[in-house]
Amino acid sequence: MLAVSAAASTAISKALQAVSLPEGAGLRLAADGVTDRGTAIQITFVTDAAPDDQVVDIGAPAGLFLEPVTAELLEGQVLDARTNPDGLASFFLRPQRPAGDG
């Protein structure tokens, strides 16, 4: 399952607060075609998960929803984020560390 860093959880929550979506809203990740760099992932704000979405607990009021193909693609990854000095967040993926790997 995709893991979510504390930085990404905070960035998702702040982004959703900035656009005034209702409670239960979240960020949805969905595969969006293949490029020369791999599979593109579309990120959108949604008011609720689709019926077949995998819902990832991010430890915040906001949700993270993965369409099924994307959930498979992101297995074993961590969604992380960096915030620049202007307050804009950029998301990136990194591999999860194996259990017991400090």
Wavefront OBJ file of the C-alpha trace (Angstrom):
o trace
v 0.000 0.000 0.000
v 1.116 3.557 -0.658
v 2.455 5.228 2.479
v 2.172 8.964 3.088
v 4.798 11.087 4.842
v 3.869 13.642 7.484
v 4.981 16.397 5.094
v 2.644 15.129 2.354
v -0.247 14.756 4.798
v 0.201 18.362 5.935
v 0.521 19.628 2.346
v -2.658 17.805 1.271
v -4.620 19.180 4.235
v -3.403 22.752 3.625
v -4.177 22.520 -0.100
v -7.707 21.299 0.576
v -8.310 24.067 3.126
v -7.174 26.638 0.548
v -9.843 25.551 -1.953
v -12.685 25.216 0.577
v -13.857 21.702 -0.219
v -16.389 20.016 2.086
v -15.498 17.616 4.873
v -14.651 14.188 3.465
v -13.005 15.718 0.411
v -9.561 14.645 -0.660
v -6.871 14.345 -3.227
v -7.359 11.657 -5.898
v -4.476 10.043 -7.733
v -5.243 8.324 -11.041
v -3.090 6.874 -13.819
v -3.194 9.208 -16.810
v -1.369 7.561 -19.683
v 2.210 6.573 -20.355
v 4.983 9.023 -21.205
v 8.642 8.466 -22.073
v 9.329 8.867 -18.322
v 6.730 6.303 -17.170
v 3.089 6.426 -16.177
v 1.745 9.927 -15.577
v -0.284 10.359 -12.397
v -3.138 12.869 -12.447
v -3.768 14.629 -9.120
v -7.187 16.223 -8.594
v -9.257 17.590 -5.730
v -12.505 15.641 -5.288
v -15.408 15.871 -2.868
v -15.461 12.116 -2.192
v -13.780 8.857 -3.189
v -15.103 6.951 -6.199
v -16.785 3.640 -5.273
v -13.758 1.534 -6.309
v -11.052 3.880 -4.967
v -8.634 2.736 -2.298
v -8.798 5.202 0.605
v -5.458 5.869 2.302
v -5.494 7.137 5.876
v -3.181 10.133 5.993
v -3.766 11.021 9.639
v -5.639 14.216 8.756
v -9.217 15.303 8.008
v -8.421 15.246 4.285
v -8.493 12.002 2.358
v -6.203 10.444 -0.212
v -7.994 8.362 -2.829
v -6.297 6.000 -5.297
v -8.019 4.598 -8.344
v -7.359 0.828 -8.523
v -4.689 0.799 -11.274
v -2.837 3.616 -9.529
v -2.985 1.802 -6.193
v -1.184 -1.138 -7.838
v 1.382 1.130 -9.517
v 2.203 2.907 -6.257
v 2.483 -0.230 -4.105
v 5.626 0.023 -1.961
v 6.041 3.779 -2.511
v 5.863 6.777 -0.180
v 4.095 9.967 -1.223
v 6.217 12.800 0.124
v 6.185 16.589 -0.286
v 8.457 19.596 -0.151
v 7.218 23.125 0.430
v 9.125 25.966 -1.203
v 9.673 29.360 0.477
v 6.508 30.695 -1.223
v 4.457 27.975 0.474
v 3.824 25.928 -2.691
v 4.044 22.180 -2.221
v 5.435 19.735 -4.725
v 4.755 16.044 -4.346
v 7.107 13.214 -5.210
v 7.359 9.469 -4.755
v 10.141 7.505 -3.123
v 10.504 3.810 -2.296
v 9.439 2.585 1.128
v 12.239 1.320 3.308
v 12.095 -2.386 4.113
v 10.940 -3.217 7.658
v 13.844 -3.006 10.082
v 15.913 -0.794 7.744
v 16.785 2.165 10.025
l 1 2 3 4 5 6 7 8 9 10 11 12 13 14 15 16 17 18 19 20 21 22 23 24 25 26 27 28 29 30 31 32 33 34 35 36 37 38 39 40 41 42 43 44 45 46 47 48 49 50 51 52 53 54 55 56 57 58 59 60 61 62 63 64 65 66 67 68 69 70 71 72 73 74 75 76 77 78 79 80 81 82 83 84 85 86 87 88 89 90 91 92 93 94 95 96 97 98 99 100 101 102
